[in-house]
Amino acid sequence: MLSIFRKKPLLSGEDQDFQHACFAWLLKHFGGSDFYEEAQLILPTKDFFPSRVGSPEEAALATFDQVKKFAGMEKWPCTLVVQEEDPNLVVAPTLVMQNAEHNPAGTFATNEKNEVTITYNPRLSEDPVQMVATFAHELSHYLTATTPEPPPGGWDNWEFATDICASFLGFGIFVANSAFSFSQHTSVDSQGWRSSRSGYLTEAEHSYALALFLNLKDIPFVKALEHCDTNIKSNLKHAQKELDGNPIINELRNVEYQPTHS
């Protein structure tokens, strides 16, 4: 009878299993001292991202360099390119274009010479948290592209595994906080609301991945909590309760490290 009052799990059993499998895959190829000794929880503070004066392009490049450093990929060659501006959806007072295509927040690509290019949408200069999340996601593409085996479920799941990798690298607060946004826009002759999704996981899935990272690293979850948005705080508390004493943490810690790079 009392079971009807139990709180519903944050994720389905299938989604939990996928996250556990992804963390095992990441720990197998990128674990060891790089993860347990070097990886850290990256916070949206000036200690991690000092304020810089300059153009939006200079700020983006400085942010990208910081994300590369914290991801342990500072020496990985890569070219950062800004995309073209998104179309202006307001074409006249009170007239807004519907279903217009936007450029993606970011892209990752390699050419026949194995040269890597990451692009970013210039609108990210208005949202530093989403900018960091986007760079972390695209660098996770770069990192996981070097694995000798596909992510759990095959390469069709690569985008989802890449989102989880961003949390694995320490950027869980950023990708969780930027997973969904809802904001008002106002100008002289128009106003309205807009919402957007960033990444491939839901807020709940990002929160669970963040909780896995914190538990594996023995980082108190309250250290992340104060920097999380309202929904993420609730989800993170829920995930922490589910993982408290869960044997999956020890199972993941026992994953044998088989480095991709010597």
RODO-2510 file (C-alpha; in nm, 4 decimals, decimal comma):
residues 262
     n   res          X          Y          Z
     1     m     0,0000     0,0000     0,0000
     2     l     0,2730     0,2469     0,0935
     3     s     0,4407     0,1968    -0,2421
     4     i     0,1919     0,4372    -0,4015
     5     f     0,3506     0,7214    -0,2026
     6     r     0,7039     0,6495    -0,3161
     7     k     0,8598     0,9112    -0,5365
     8     k     0,8906     0,8160    -0,8996
     9     p     1,2513     0,7483    -1,0087
    10     l     1,4167     1,0434    -1,1766
    11     l     1,4956     0,8330    -1,4851
    12     s     1,3603     0,5100    -1,6237
    13     g     1,5617     0,1959    -1,5594
    14     e     1,6639     0,1916    -1,9257
    15     d     1,7917     0,5494    -1,9131
    16     q     1,9820     0,4814    -1,5903
    17     d     2,1436     0,1748    -1,7470
    18     f     2,2491     0,3796    -2,0488
    19     q     2,4133     0,6441    -1,8301
    20     h     2,5934     0,3786    -1,6253
    21     a     2,7145     0,2112    -1,9454
    22     c     2,8333     0,5448    -2,0859
    23     f     3,0279     0,6267    -1,7704
    24     a     3,1839     0,2791    -1,7803
    25     w     3,2798     0,3382    -2,1448
    26     l     3,4316     0,6767    -2,0609
    27     l     3,6154     0,5464    -1,7544
    28     k     3,7565     0,2594    -1,9589
    29     h     3,9131     0,4934    -2,2147
    30     f     3,9591     0,8240    -2,0291
    31     g     3,9600     0,7305    -1,6604
    32     g     4,2645     0,6649    -1,4450
    33     s     4,4456     0,9569    -1,2863
    34     d     4,3181     1,1936    -1,5575
    35     f     3,9702     1,1517    -1,4137
    36     y     4,0197     1,0671    -1,0477
    37     e     4,3054     1,3113    -0,9819
    38     e     4,2845     1,5821    -1,2478
    39     a     3,9180     1,6277    -1,3424
    40     q     3,7356     1,8850    -1,1333
    41     l     3,3881     2,0273    -1,0988
    42     i     3,3908     2,3394    -1,3161
    43     l     3,1893     2,6240    -1,1668
    44     p     3,0405     2,9355    -1,3290
    45     t     3,2624     3,1681    -1,1275
    46     k     3,5449     3,4103    -1,1954
    47     d     3,7877     3,1593    -1,0472
    48     f     3,7286     2,9422    -1,3543
    49     f     3,6317     3,2022    -1,6141
    50     p     3,7840     3,5430    -1,5339
    51     s     3,6152     3,8459    -1,6873
    52     r     3,7900     3,9668    -1,9990
    53     v     3,7525     4,2911    -2,1906
    54     g     3,7443     4,2654    -2,5680
    55     s     3,5312     4,1780    -2,8673
    56     p     3,2772     3,8932    -2,8583
    57     e     3,5136     3,6881    -3,0752
    58     e     3,8027     3,7420    -2,8320
    59     a     3,5794     3,6487    -2,5386
    60     a     3,4670     3,3319    -2,7178
    61     l     3,8250     3,2297    -2,7954
    62     a     3,9327     3,2943    -2,4347
    63     t     3,6378     3,0865    -2,3091
    64     f     3,7191     2,8082    -2,5553
    65     d     4,0803     2,7984    -2,4366
    66     q     3,9634     2,7710    -2,0743
    67     v     3,7249     2,4873    -2,1568
    68     k     4,0026     2,3039    -2,3424
    69     k     4,2327     2,3437    -2,0432
    70     f     3,9793     2,2135    -1,7913
    71     a     3,8947     1,9232    -2,0226
    72     g     4,2616     1,8231    -2,0304
    73     m     4,2720     1,8936    -2,4052
    74     e     4,4777     2,2122    -2,4046
    75     k     4,7312     2,0723    -2,6532
    76     w     4,4782     1,9100    -2,8859
    77     p     4,4933     2,0985    -3,2209
    78     c     4,1639     2,2556    -3,3177
    79     t     4,0356     2,5595    -3,5094
    80     l     3,7474     2,7631    -3,3669
    81     v     3,5206     2,9349    -3,6215
    82     v     3,2233     3,1638    -3,5657
    83     q     2,9109     3,0850    -3,7687
    84     e     2,6997     3,3321    -3,9636
    85     e     2,4362     3,5256    -3,7721
    86     d     2,0924     3,3676    -3,7265
    87     p     1,8133     3,5282    -3,9310
    88     n     1,6217     3,8087    -3,7600
    89     l     1,2799     3,6606    -3,6845
    90     v     1,1143     4,0010    -3,6295
    91     v     1,0463     4,1249    -3,9846
    92     a     0,7999     4,4008    -3,8901
    93     p     0,6249     4,5373    -3,5805
    94     t     0,4233     4,2490    -3,4266
    95     l     0,5236     4,0211    -3,7190
    96     v     0,7525     3,7323    -3,6284
    97     m     0,8707     3,4576    -3,8610
    98     q     0,7688     3,1077    -3,7537
    99     n     0,9625     2,7849    -3,8117
   100     a     1,2687     2,9704    -3,9382
   101     e     1,5857     2,7656    -3,9297
   102     h     1,8535     2,8580    -3,6770
   103     n     2,2178     2,7711    -3,6956
   104     p     2,3139     2,5079    -3,4372
   105     a     2,4779     2,6190    -3,1158
   106     g     2,7960     2,4431    -3,2246
   107     t     2,9382     2,1845    -3,4655
   108     f     3,2343     1,9475    -3,4759
   109     a     3,4001     1,8351    -3,8000
   110     t     3,7184     1,6735    -3,9269
   111     n     3,8569     1,6682    -4,2803
   112     e     4,0602     1,4172    -4,4787
   113     k     4,3767     1,5485    -4,3099
   114     n     4,2230     1,4852    -3,9648
   115     e     4,2151     1,8595    -3,8998
   116     v     3,9467     1,9454    -3,6462
   117     t     3,7154     2,2460    -3,6696
   118     i     3,4615     2,3512    -3,4070
   119     t     3,2099     2,6232    -3,4874
   120     y     2,9834     2,8214    -3,2595
   121     n     2,6784     3,0401    -3,3016
   122     p     2,7556     3,4113    -3,2379
   123     r     2,4378     3,4409    -3,0268
   124     l     2,6227     3,2429    -2,7585
   125     s     2,8093     3,5629    -2,6710
   126     e     2,4851     3,6663    -2,4953
   127     d     2,4802     3,3478    -2,2839
   128     p     2,8200     3,2547    -2,1348
   129     v     2,6799     2,9441    -1,9618
   130     q     2,5473     2,8028    -2,2878
   131     m     2,8728     2,8954    -2,4589
   132     v     3,0726     2,6886    -2,2102
   133     a     2,8212     2,4023    -2,2405
   134     t     2,8464     2,4117    -2,6206
   135     f     3,2257     2,4103    -2,6209
   136     a     3,2286     2,1251    -2,3669
   137     h     2,9899     1,9255    -2,5867
   138     e     3,1887     1,9773    -2,9068
   139     l     3,5201     1,8988    -2,7359
   140     s     3,3556     1,5832    -2,6015
   141     h     3,2872     1,4934    -2,9645
   142     y     3,6561     1,5401    -3,0348
   143     l     3,7586     1,3282    -2,7353
   144     t     3,5177     1,0403    -2,7881
   145     a     3,5915     1,0274    -3,1621
   146     t     3,9296     0,8803    -3,0649
   147     t     3,7853     0,5738    -2,8907
   148     p     3,8483     0,2346    -3,0561
   149     e     3,4902     0,1241    -2,9839
   150     p     3,1492     0,2903    -3,0252
   151     p     2,9482     0,4235    -2,7318
   152     p     2,6874     0,1972    -2,5700
   153     g     2,4213     0,1141    -2,8274
   154     g     2,6412     0,2157    -3,1216
   155     w     2,7283     0,5404    -3,2964
   156     d     2,3601     0,6289    -3,3313
   157     n     2,3827     0,7157    -2,9591
   158     w     2,6945     0,9281    -2,9996
   159     e     2,5236     1,2623    -2,9397
   160     f     2,3664     1,1389    -2,6143
   161     a     2,6973     0,9870    -2,5015
   162     t     2,8698     1,3142    -2,5913
   163     d     2,6347     1,5096    -2,3630
   164     i     2,7178     1,2656    -2,0829
   165     c     3,0881     1,3060    -2,1595
   166     a     3,0577     1,6813    -2,0985
   167     s     2,9479     1,6002    -1,7421
   168     f     3,2252     1,3388    -1,7167
   169     l     3,4757     1,6155    -1,7966
   170     g     3,3383     1,8320    -1,5148
   171     f     3,0981     2,0623    -1,7007
   172     g     2,7774     1,9095    -1,5660
   173     i     2,6470     2,2324    -1,4108
   174     f     2,6802     2,4163    -1,7417
   175     v     2,5156     2,1528    -1,9613
   176     a     2,2348     2,1000    -1,7084
   177     n     2,1610     2,4714    -1,6644
   178     s     2,1585     2,5293    -2,0397
   179     a     1,9452     2,2256    -2,1281
   180     f     1,6311     2,4413    -2,1418
   181     s     1,5765     2,8157    -2,1389
   182     f     1,2619     3,0276    -2,1404
   183     s     1,2959     3,4025    -2,1712
   184     q     1,1185     3,7223    -2,2689
   185     h     1,2363     3,9407    -2,5550
   186     t     1,1318     4,3019    -2,5835
   187     s     1,2056     4,5812    -2,8301
   188     v     1,0546     4,9195    -2,9180
   189     d     0,7855     4,7724    -3,1413
   190     s     0,7501     4,4075    -3,0377
   191     q     0,7688     4,1712    -2,7482
   192     g     0,7192     3,8031    -2,6830
   193     w     0,8529     3,4861    -2,5298
   194     r     1,0921     3,2261    -2,6566
   195     s     1,2117     2,8891    -2,5399
   196     s     1,5034     2,6796    -2,6548
   197     r     1,6637     2,3428    -2,5958
   198     s     2,0376     2,2908    -2,5878
   199     g     2,2000     1,9517    -2,6202
   200     y     2,0358     1,6120    -2,6471
   201     l     1,9591     1,5138    -2,2877
   202     t     1,6752     1,6391    -2,0698
   203     e     1,7300     1,8407    -1,7529
   204     a     1,6668     1,5249    -1,5491
   205     e     1,9192     1,3240    -1,7519
   206     h     2,1832     1,5953    -1,7190
   207     s     2,1178     1,6119    -1,3439
   208     y     2,1659     1,2379    -1,3082
   209     a     2,4938     1,2504    -1,5034
   210     l     2,6118     1,5346    -1,2795
   211     a     2,5227     1,3278    -0,9708
   212     l     2,7210     1,0318    -1,1045
   213     f     3,0246     1,2556    -1,1553
   214     l     2,9989     1,4019    -0,8050
   215     n     2,9699     1,0592    -0,6438
   216     l     3,2575     0,9107    -0,8402
   217     k     3,4763     1,2071    -0,7435
   218     d     3,3563     1,2195    -0,3799
   219     i     3,2494     1,5811    -0,4264
   220     p     2,9689     1,6904    -0,1893
   221     f     2,6623     1,7541    -0,4021
   222     v     2,5956     2,0798    -0,2142
   223     k     2,9039     2,2239    -0,3837
   224     a     2,7192     2,2000    -0,7143
   225     l     2,3741     2,2755    -0,5764
   226     e     2,4298     2,6468    -0,5146
   227     h     2,5181     2,7009    -0,8818
   228     c     2,2241     2,5066    -1,0274
   229     d     1,8968     2,6437    -1,1589
   230     t     1,5775     2,5620    -0,9683
   231     n     1,4774     2,2547    -1,1706
   232     i     1,8314     2,1195    -1,1661
   233     k     1,8529     2,1606    -0,7874
   234     s     1,5402     1,9503    -0,7418
   235     n     1,6578     1,6868    -0,9891
   236     l     2,0061     1,6737    -0,8386
   237     k     1,8678     1,6162    -0,4876
   238     h     1,6480     1,3396    -0,6261
   239     a     1,9406     1,1769    -0,8093
   240     q     2,1632     1,2015    -0,5029
   241     k     1,9084     1,0150    -0,2907
   242     e     1,8858     0,7406    -0,5520
   243     l     2,2651     0,7061    -0,5768
   244     d     2,3333     0,7221    -0,2023
   245     g     2,4622     0,3747    -0,1206
   246     n     2,3929     0,2500    -0,4732
   247     p     2,6442    -0,0247    -0,5673
   248     i     2,6775     0,1212    -0,9178
   249     i     2,9298     0,3757    -0,7891
   250     n     3,1706     0,1060    -0,6708
   251     e     3,1078    -0,0919    -0,9879
   252     l     3,2089     0,2085    -1,1963
   253     r     3,5143     0,2723    -0,9809
   254     n     3,6244    -0,0838    -1,0553
   255     v     3,6130    -0,0333    -1,4316
   256     e     3,9545    -0,1252    -1,5740
   257     y     4,1282     0,1719    -1,7340
   258     q     4,2490     0,0927    -2,0864
   259     p     4,3852     0,4234    -2,2154
   260     t     4,3248     0,5064    -2,5779
   261     h     4,6333     0,7297    -2,5863
   262     s     4,9662     0,6121    -2,4504
***
